[in-house]
Amino acid sequence: MITSALRAAECILNDWPIEQGAKLSVAREALLACLERKLSPGAARVAFIEAAKEAGNYVDEPTRLPPAGRVKKSHRARRRLS
């Protein structure tokens, strides 16, 4: 499981199943740019996923959850017991 740009870069540079590919080249550049803070992690992630698909690797793309934050409360009038 890849959980960071650094781990993705290590994987794509050292353990990749193919040596050449158009999307592989883009992903390498994107991950290195991300590590240098010149590209967003999201953009690097997309490039990595495309390279993984090009190489025939299984990619589990999780469903994004809604952002965490305050829970909206209902503004219904409450009955008070007297």
Phi, psi and omega in degrees: 000132179259123183236004179208162178295324179296314179295322178296317179296316178301316181296313185288334180273330187246327190239022186280140184287341176239157183260339182222153177167145182298315182286332176297315179298317179297317181294319177302310180297318181296316181293319177295320177295323178296316179295333177271005180063032178256354181214145182290151176300325179298317179294320178295322179298316179299316180297319179296315180298318178296320178294323178296319177296318179300323181278354180082017178278146175288133178232119177266111180262100184293152176287133179284133177274157176296153181299143178287148180178197181289142178278131179285130180260147177289141181259035177291146176289133179264141176278132178261137175272128180261000000 
